[in-house]
Amino acid sequence: VKVVKASPLRAAPVRAAVAEPASAPSSSGGVDRGSGHEVHKFGGTCVGSFERISGVCDLLIESAKSGVKTFGVVSAMGVATKGEPKVTDCLINATDMAAARNPAYEEELVKLEHKHRSTAEALLTIPEELSKYMDNFMAELEDLRAMLRAMSIAGTSTQAFADFVVGHGELWTARLCAAVIRCKGFDAEWIDARDVLVVTDAEDGGVDVDYERSNANLDKLFDERGHTAAGAGRVLIATGFIARSPTGVPTTLKRNGSDYSATIFGAMLIAKTITIWTDVDGVYSADPRKVKEAVCLESLSYNEAWELSYFGANVLHPRTTLPAMRYHIPVVLRNYFNQAAPGTSICDQCEVTTNTDGAMNPIDVNSDRVNFIKGLATIEDVTIINVEGTGMVGVPGTANAVFQTVKEAGCNVVMISQASSEHSICFAVRSHEAGAAVKALNKRFEKAIAAGRIKEVTVVDECAILAAVGQNMCQTPGVSAMLFEALANASVNVVAIAQGASEYNITCVVSKKDIAKALRAVHGRFYLSKTVMSVGIVGPGLVGKTLLRQMKEQLTELKTSYNVDLRVVAVAGQSKMLTVDNDSIALDLGTWEDDYANGDDMDMEGFINTVTDSGAPNSVIIDCSASEDVALHYKDWLQRGINVVTPNKKANSGPLPYYKELRNIQRNSYTHYFYEGTVGAGLPILSTLNNLRDSGDRINKIEGIFSGTLSYIFNTYGAGDKFSDVVSSAKELGYTEPDPRDDLSGTDVARKVVILARECGIDIELDDVPVESLVPEPLRAVDSVDEFMQKLPDYDDEMSAKCAEAAAAGEKLRYVGVVDVVNKTGAVELRRYKSDHPFGQLSGSDNIISFETKRYVGPSTLVVRGPGAGAEVTAGGVFGDLLRVAQYLGAPS
């Protein structure tokens, strides 16, 4: 394997034409271009108070003292504390108020004077500097007051007036910063960008820079003020955001103007680096407000930055990067308030891993997948419009007519997708523009629709776009497969797909309600462990507690060795629940019991939302209760894309239609429903049954001892024993339920018989299974357990007679469940087996199940034997099902 550098990326001609700097002047005077200038741009938040301005000036001085030619670009003062006035807002408000003849514009001017006077007095320790700064400030403020008064009299404003007024914030900040640096004992001068930058309006609403005139202006300014000679001994600070037109009229650089100023000056200086100081650590792999595990990216290519910014990510505007790209200047986004963070570098090269033949390596599912997908971005509230018809096939100009019509309707197309058959064109627009677009299309194609050449113009509302961006996706097999596998595993349906020939971007449209889940699923697939699951547990009883302990013991091993990250985010009981807080990704399994004791009141919808919204791409709920009410939620959970694991028998042995609904959802989706523990606790009963059937075997009969309690009782009970004494002993040892009748009634075994029968394809209800109850008829309705245990000895003789009869024949009593697949019946009854029969040889509380099939017949039936009850084995079986979910989601087996 070798690592090669990709060729330097060039802007596409249409983009380069927007703002491509001219070649650097060749004269010996003026700016010493390419001599190591570093440009630092500071946003309004960075200069929002006198303390922050002082810190900015210290940073610039430190840079210059290290021998670097330092060039700053500043915005108007923002705020450090919520509620304070922002300078630009005050200037805009004053302009709007004056144009509306609202005298309150004077109040905005008062705010501006107070803000700048108090800041200057706190920073300018040399009286002459303070006096000079305030004289200039007040003179300009009076000019603004006169202009606003005139606007108020006229009752109107122009864009030129508005641009002139709003640009003063940057003037005041740049002048102030230069003065502060001088007060700190270092040389500094400020530059009014209107004396340098010449721009013209562009077709897209932005501006294009006249680099020839702007470079000439910068050379002249450097010569006149001796900036080149001063070199690193002088800090230069320019105003951001503002410029002038070719006729000398003050104007602005429009959207992202201050950032654009920084890259323009960086290109004109052919700077070494351009650093954009802001209030975030850099560009994240996804919106950290939506994905807790989003990571700050170390680097991006210009192409990746363009793609992400188009989809609304917090990255530089594409136009902003063009000047820097011309000279391959890295643009670094850094956090002024966390200067220890390295930030994100945007440059025009990236490393691509290839094989020895120079071809891209197929993706390794266990490798560091960050190399392939750099970032994910979303656009919400979009509508899909589909123009469809056989008359479109092979007809030139149809696409042009569609998009010309949409353009004339004033709608912006966000995404386009068309099949090679040309039968339909699908595209996305913002939802608020969809109505106008559809109306225009129906009018434009009215005749074609009437003639049947175009079938119809259809709309899919409530959609959202997910974009995955990464330059290394180019020619890398397997990236798209991973992305769509992640969406499928999260039960997210894809409405439309688009990918350009550059392969830097895979875009898909999903339902708006699924966008958060889709974003987490794809991000988790590329940035986290291969399988990440949020786990919610219902029923923190003995089995639930044991399961949580087992999970705690295995979490690290599963994550490090198998790339499976299990996150328990919620535990719910009958009356209370414990959910993860906003600052954590999972509950602490070492302290959960104490935390649960102080938990919130039980709220099932809140519990479910915690599981689905916790940030993991996959979710699973484990029902360790025996509640029928909880079982009724399974359908809703599965339909929401939540995987379900349960040892609770109520759903699968309940009404047949409900069972079939659950199985249909399981079969027809990527959502999994596992319930091994409902029949054999930790024994592989259902998996054995399914393996036999899947391999083509035919099941004829299933017979087994399914109750650990009744297994213990009859393995212990023998001739000369009293049945009531054995039951009492089993109760004292904890083998029975608190009320032994729950075991002796046989209902639990009957439920297991129903489940097995249904798995064999038999449509059977619980009432269809005859059950031989071991509870004497007169004792079934007694009020208390104590009364039942006191009266049970009165009926020992009946059981003793059965035991003696079996012993005389060399047989033993066993309480079994039987599924007769051939006759499509089930039964629960007390049967006799020879002492050498596998059932007769059973001991302790083990369960044993015999499968008689086409392959396993006669005395050689397939037998599964082992512990079938107890918290440890039941929890282990549930844990096994949980890991099966992980395996089906793509974890290594």
Helices and strands as residue ranges (DSSP letters): E 2-5, H 13-16, E 38-42, H 50-65, E 70-74, H 87-99, H 105-123, H 127-154, H 159-166, H 168-183, E 187-191, G 193-195, E 199-201, E 207-209, H 211-225, H 227-230, G 231-233, E 234-239, E 242-244, E 250-252, H 257-269, E 273-278, E 299-301, H 302-310, H 318-326, E 331-335, E 344-347, E 351-354, G 369-371, E 375-388, G 390-392, H 398-408, E 413-418, E 424-430, H 431-444, H 446-451, E 456-469, G 471-473, H 479-489, E 494-499, E 505-511, G 512-514, H 515-527, E 531-538, H 542-562, E 564-572, E 576-579, H 592-597, E 600-601, H 604-612, E 618-623, H 628-631, H 634-639, E 643-645, H 656-667, E 673-674, H 677-680, H 685-694, E 699-705, H 708-716, H 723-732, H 741-744, H 747-759, G 766-768, G 777-779, H 785-791, G 792-795, H 796-808, E 811-820, E 825-834, E 846-853, E 862-867, H 871-888
